[in-house]
Amino acid sequence: MSPLHEDISRESTAATSGDGRLASRDLGRIRRRRRAASVLPTLLTLGNAICGFAAIHYAAKPISDTPFGWSTLTVAGALIFLGMFFDAIDGSVARLTRSTSDIGAQLDSLADVITFGVAPAFMTLRLISHYYGPAGELTILGPADSAYAKVLWAVAAFYMCCTALRLARFNAEVRSAKEEDHLYFKGLPSPGAGGTVASLIVLHQHLLHETPGIEGGLAFARLAALGIPFVTIVVAFAMISNIRYQHFSNRVLRARRGFQSLLKIVLPVIIAIWWPVQALAAGFVIYALSGPVMAVFRRDPASRTDAP
């Protein structure tokens, strides 16, 4: 039993042991606390959806510096990561408050489609339109434009569709109670895919902001931007694949508490403190590549040690 429910149970027992009027008043207060606690996971999930909507809103604006020094695409990326935080804790809060439900699970997936599907796809369109659109600051490339615009729009739409399919498959699959099923995902999780695309766009904006006026800088920025749609296609296919990906948070929580486990946590944190944007992009790219790399090692007989 969670600490919250232990506290509520103690109060409920104490309330029922008093006189009728006092007990009724206390039980009413306890019920209100339970209702308030059960609403919290839903609010967190809706917070995820709002972050995705806000990311699309900022990505639609002209790419320029905001009052606090970030470009609008950087703000959009930060909102996706904030939505990722809400997505990471809403399930734990639901279990803690014993308010898990099928509606909550479906709502979580709908929010994920917005934040990790539509928003990163639109950010990709916005970035490329800035460099290759007919009037980059004013229009978004679409199917009615050039052949390249048709391809780019199709890439973004394909990524969004793969995100929806990935989440629908996750909801439809019957998950067994085996511990291994809670340590792996089938296909790249949508937050991992969305985080990969968003972090690379944020890295692009960071490097562009840190190296203004360098000769050839604009040409490099245009060339680097061309790589984002390719990454978008790769992670889209990874989402609908059957490749196994580690459930990172469960792995960390269930890992043995030793020096190596501590080092795996502390070292990335130290790197992220010094180079936050670079570390974020590297972390998501490494995670996106980890599934195929581990699949190759599992299939390679030379990587296995035969028993004597």
FENFENCOR-V235501 format. One record per helix or strand of 3 or more residues. SS is the DSSP state (H for helix, E for strand). FROM is the first residue (numbers start at 1). TO is the last residue. If there is no record, write none. Layout:
# FENFENCOR-V235501
SS_FROM_TO, SS_FROM_TO
This chain:
# FENFENCOR-V235501
H_3_16, H_20_59, H_72_96, H_102_132, H_147_172, H_179_182, E_184_186, H_190_210, H_217_239, E_244_246, H_248_254, H_259_274, H_276_299, H_301_303
